């Protein structure tokens, strides 16, 4: 899939044409230019029975049969794992706010997830919820506001800073559970891509955006499916890196996030407009039903 930040390079020796990010172009590369256009034959898609990824796909709507879609995704995930394939998650902090962090942590622990791509926020809120039981100072299990809870966010970052990294915090017993803990314990790689407005950020956050993008691009090439959950910025960023063969699902309570993803060239994305607090537990349960 040729996205806005890539060019077509021709290697005359092989001969073959391939896609290269603009940042990686070297002097001497043969780049396809001009206004005449190049014929591209897209991958063949079957026209017979519609798959879950084509179902009611003409429009972004909250009025789709949610359970049906979730069962379809669960079936697809099981098939990918059975074939030795890989599944990635792109996640925002709402996963933790809504109390769904434990479900994502369980999916990592049980081997369903092979890479997590996120920002400072998901990791920080996840760690805050493990250390203090809160997310942005709100008690995750009850939704109650906790006295001085607004300080927990920075305290969580400081505790990880004292350990030196998330890995060290797990090793020294500071961090004892949650999404990032399960990533460390189960050797699941994660890319925490920095943003200009991050607080802290955690020592594991890659603040050089070019480096973060390179790593995200590497993992985007390796996965067979990506589920993008409640993060407009990271979903669009990842969408721009995904090959068209990767099955992609974007789950967001805001329809415009899903629409923006399609408008920016990620036409293969299945959009689901729903609350994450509903989606993740339902997906987890669907994966565990016989």
C-alpha positions as CSV (number, residue, x, y, z in Angstrom):
1,X,0.0,0.0,0.0
2,X,1.5,3.3,-1.0
3,X,0.8,5.9,1.6
4,X,1.5,9.7,1.6
5,X,4.9,9.3,3.2
6,X,6.3,6.7,0.8
7,X,7.7,6.6,-2.8
8,X,8.0,3.9,-5.4
9,X,11.6,2.9,-5.9
10,X,12.7,0.8,-9.0
11,X,15.6,-1.6,-8.6
12,X,16.7,-2.3,-12.2
13,X,19.1,-5.1,-11.3
14,X,16.5,-7.4,-9.8
15,X,14.2,-6.0,-11.4
16,X,11.5,-5.0,-9.0
17,X,9.6,-2.0,-7.7
18,X,9.0,-1.5,-4.0
19,X,7.8,1.1,-1.6
20,X,10.2,3.2,0.5
21,X,9.5,5.8,3.2
22,X,10.7,9.3,2.2
23,X,13.1,9.5,5.1
24,X,14.9,6.3,3.9
25,X,15.5,7.5,0.3
26,X,19.2,7.6,-0.7
27,X,21.0,9.5,-3.4
28,X,21.0,7.3,-6.6
29,X,17.6,5.7,-5.9
30,X,15.4,5.4,-9.0
31,X,12.2,7.0,-7.9
32,X,9.0,6.9,-10.0
33,X,8.0,10.5,-10.7
34,X,5.7,12.3,-13.2
35,X,2.0,12.9,-13.5
36,X,1.1,10.1,-15.9
37,X,0.6,7.5,-13.2
38,X,1.6,3.9,-12.7
39,X,-0.6,0.9,-13.1
40,X,-0.9,-1.0,-9.9
41,X,-2.7,-4.3,-9.6
42,X,-4.3,-4.6,-6.2
43,X,-4.4,-7.9,-4.3
44,X,-7.3,-10.1,-5.4
45,X,-10.3,-10.0,-3.1
46,X,-13.0,-12.7,-3.3
47,X,-16.5,-11.5,-4.4
48,X,-18.3,-14.5,-2.9
49,X,-19.5,-14.7,0.6
50,X,-18.8,-11.5,2.5
51,X,-16.2,-11.7,5.3
52,X,-16.5,-9.9,8.6
53,X,-14.1,-7.3,7.2
54,X,-16.5,-6.3,4.4
55,X,-19.7,-6.5,6.3
56,X,-21.8,-3.3,6.1
57,X,-18.5,-1.6,5.4
58,X,-19.9,1.2,3.3
59,X,-20.5,3.5,6.2
60,X,-19.2,4.2,9.7
61,X,-22.1,3.7,12.0
62,X,-22.9,2.7,15.6
63,X,-25.9,0.8,14.4
64,X,-24.0,-2.3,13.4
65,X,-24.6,-5.7,15.0
66,X,-21.8,-5.4,17.5
67,X,-21.8,-9.0,18.9
68,X,-21.7,-10.4,15.4
69,X,-18.7,-8.3,14.5
70,X,-16.9,-9.2,17.8
71,X,-17.5,-13.0,17.2
72,X,-16.1,-12.5,13.7
73,X,-13.0,-10.8,15.1
74,X,-12.5,-13.5,17.8
75,X,-12.8,-16.2,15.1
76,X,-10.3,-14.4,12.9
77,X,-7.9,-13.9,15.8
78,X,-8.0,-17.6,16.7
79,X,-7.4,-18.6,13.0
80,X,-4.4,-16.2,12.8
81,X,-2.9,-17.6,16.0
82,X,-3.5,-21.2,14.9
83,X,-1.4,-20.5,11.7
84,X,1.4,-18.9,13.8
85,X,0.4,-15.4,12.7
86,X,0.8,-12.2,14.7
87,X,-1.7,-9.7,16.1
88,X,-0.9,-6.1,17.1
89,X,-2.8,-3.6,19.3
90,X,-2.7,0.1,19.0
91,X,-4.1,1.5,22.2
92,X,-5.0,4.7,23.9
93,X,-5.4,5.5,27.6
94,X,-9.2,5.1,27.5
95,X,-8.5,1.4,27.7
96,X,-7.4,1.9,31.3
97,X,-9.9,4.7,32.2
98,X,-12.8,2.4,31.2
99,X,-11.5,-0.4,33.4
100,X,-10.6,-2.6,30.4
101,X,-6.9,-2.7,31.1
102,X,-7.2,-6.0,32.9
103,X,-8.7,-7.6,29.7
104,X,-5.9,-6.3,27.5
105,X,-3.4,-7.5,30.1
106,X,-5.0,-11.0,30.0
107,X,-4.9,-11.1,26.2
108,X,-1.1,-10.3,26.4
109,X,-0.6,-13.0,29.1
110,X,-2.6,-15.6,27.1
111,X,-0.5,-15.1,23.9
112,X,-3.1,-13.4,21.7
113,X,-1.1,-10.1,21.3
114,X,2.3,-10.0,19.8
115,X,3.1,-6.2,19.9
116,X,1.6,-3.1,21.5
117,X,2.0,0.3,19.9
118,X,0.9,3.2,22.0
119,X,2.1,6.5,23.6
120,X,3.2,7.7,27.0
121,X,-0.4,7.8,28.2
122,X,-1.5,4.2,27.9
123,X,1.6,3.0,29.7
124,X,1.5,5.7,32.4
125,X,-2.2,5.1,33.2
126,X,-1.7,1.4,33.2
127,X,1.2,1.7,35.7
128,X,-0.7,4.3,37.8
129,X,-3.6,1.8,38.0
130,X,-1.3,-1.0,39.2
131,X,0.5,1.2,41.7
132,X,-2.4,3.3,43.0
133,X,-5.6,1.7,41.7
134,X,-6.5,4.9,39.9
135,X,-6.4,6.3,36.4
136,X,-5.9,10.1,36.3
137,X,-6.8,10.0,39.9
138,X,-10.1,8.2,39.4
139,X,-10.5,4.8,41.1
140,X,-10.6,2.3,38.2
141,X,-12.9,-0.2,39.8
142,X,-15.5,2.2,41.3
143,X,-15.2,5.4,39.3
144,X,-14.8,7.4,42.6
145,X,-12.5,10.5,42.8
146,X,-9.6,9.8,45.2
147,X,-8.2,12.6,47.4
148,X,-4.9,13.9,45.9
149,X,-5.4,11.4,43.1
150,X,-4.3,14.0,40.5
151,X,-0.7,13.5,41.8
152,X,-0.8,9.7,41.1
153,X,0.0,10.2,37.4
154,X,3.3,11.9,38.0
155,X,4.1,9.7,41.0
156,X,3.8,6.6,38.7
157,X,6.2,8.1,36.2
158,X,8.6,9.0,39.0
159,X,8.6,5.5,40.4
160,X,9.5,4.0,37.0
161,X,12.2,6.7,36.6
162,X,13.6,5.6,40.0
163,X,13.8,2.0,38.7
164,X,15.2,3.2,35.4
165,X,12.8,1.5,33.0
166,X,9.6,-0.5,33.0
167,X,11.7,-3.7,32.7
168,X,13.7,-2.7,35.8
169,X,10.5,-1.8,37.7
170,X,9.2,-5.3,37.0
171,X,12.5,-6.9,38.0
172,X,12.8,-5.0,41.3
173,X,9.2,-5.6,42.3
174,X,7.9,-2.1,41.9
175,X,5.5,-3.0,39.1
176,X,3.4,-6.2,39.8
177,X,0.7,-6.3,37.2
178,X,-1.1,-4.7,34.3
179,X,-0.6,-4.4,30.6
180,X,3.1,-3.3,30.6
181,X,3.9,-5.8,33.3
182,X,2.5,-8.6,31.1
183,X,4.4,-7.3,28.1
184,X,7.7,-7.6,30.1
185,X,6.8,-11.0,31.6
186,X,5.8,-12.5,28.2
187,X,8.4,-10.9,26.0
188,X,5.8,-9.0,24.0
189,X,7.5,-5.9,22.4
190,X,6.0,-2.5,22.7
191,X,6.6,0.8,21.0
192,X,5.7,3.9,23.1
193,X,5.9,6.8,20.6
194,X,6.5,10.2,22.1
195,X,4.4,13.3,21.5
196,X,5.2,16.9,22.1
197,X,2.7,17.2,25.0
198,X,3.8,14.2,27.0
199,X,4.3,14.6,30.8
200,X,7.4,12.8,32.0
201,X,7.5,10.9,29.7
202,X,8.3,7.4,31.0
203,X,11.9,6.4,30.3
204,X,10.7,3.8,27.7
205,X,9.0,6.4,25.5
206,X,10.9,7.0,22.2
207,X,11.0,10.8,22.0
208,X,12.6,10.8,18.5
209,X,9.5,10.5,16.3
210,X,11.6,9.2,13.3
211,X,13.0,6.4,15.4
212,X,9.5,5.6,16.8
213,X,8.1,5.5,13.3
214,X,10.8,3.2,12.0
215,X,10.1,0.7,14.8
216,X,6.3,1.0,14.3
217,X,6.9,0.4,10.5
218,X,9.0,-2.7,11.3
219,X,6.2,-4.2,13.4
220,X,3.5,-3.1,11.0
221,X,5.2,-5.3,8.3
222,X,5.2,-8.3,10.6
223,X,1.6,-8.5,11.8
224,X,-1.4,-10.1,10.2
225,X,-4.0,-8.1,12.1
226,X,-4.1,-4.9,14.0
227,X,-6.8,-3.7,16.4
228,X,-6.7,0.0,17.0
229,X,-8.5,1.0,20.1
230,X,-9.5,4.5,21.3
231,X,-6.6,6.5,20.0
232,X,-7.1,8.8,17.0
233,X,-3.4,10.0,16.7
234,X,-1.8,6.5,17.0
235,X,-4.5,4.8,14.8
236,X,-3.9,7.3,11.9
237,X,-0.1,7.1,12.4
238,X,-0.3,3.3,12.3
239,X,-2.8,3.2,9.4
240,X,-0.2,5.2,7.4
241,X,2.4,2.4,7.9
242,X,0.2,-0.7,7.4
243,X,0.4,-2.9,4.2
244,X,-3.0,-3.4,2.7
245,X,-2.9,-7.2,3.4
246,X,-3.1,-6.6,7.2
247,X,-6.6,-7.0,8.6
248,X,-7.3,-3.8,10.5
249,X,-10.0,-2.9,12.9
250,X,-10.5,0.5,14.4
251,X,-12.7,0.7,17.6
252,X,-13.6,4.2,18.8
253,X,-16.5,5.8,20.4
254,X,-16.0,8.8,18.1
255,X,-17.2,8.0,14.5
256,X,-14.9,10.7,13.1
257,X,-11.8,8.8,14.2
258,X,-12.9,5.8,12.1
259,X,-13.8,8.1,9.2
260,X,-10.5,10.0,9.3
261,X,-8.6,6.7,9.1
262,X,-10.5,5.8,5.8
263,X,-10.1,9.3,4.5
264,X,-6.3,9.1,4.9
265,X,-5.9,6.1,2.7
266,X,-6.5,3.2,5.1
267,X,-9.5,1.9,3.1
268,X,-9.2,-1.7,4.4
269,X,-10.0,-0.7,8.0
270,X,-13.2,-2.2,9.5
271,X,-14.6,0.6,11.7
272,X,-16.6,-0.2,14.9
273,X,-18.2,2.7,16.8
274,X,-18.6,1.7,20.4
275,X,-17.3,2.2,23.9
276,X,-14.0,0.4,24.7
277,X,-15.3,-0.6,28.1
278,X,-17.9,-2.6,26.2
279,X,-15.7,-3.9,23.4
280,X,-12.7,-5.4,25.2
281,X,-14.6,-7.5,27.8
282,X,-16.9,-8.8,25.0
283,X,-14.0,-9.6,22.8
284,X,-12.2,-11.4,25.7
285,X,-15.3,-13.4,26.5
286,X,-15.9,-14.3,22.8
287,X,-12.3,-15.6,22.6
288,X,-13.0,-17.9,25.6
289,X,-16.4,-19.3,24.4
290,X,-16.2,-22.7,22.7
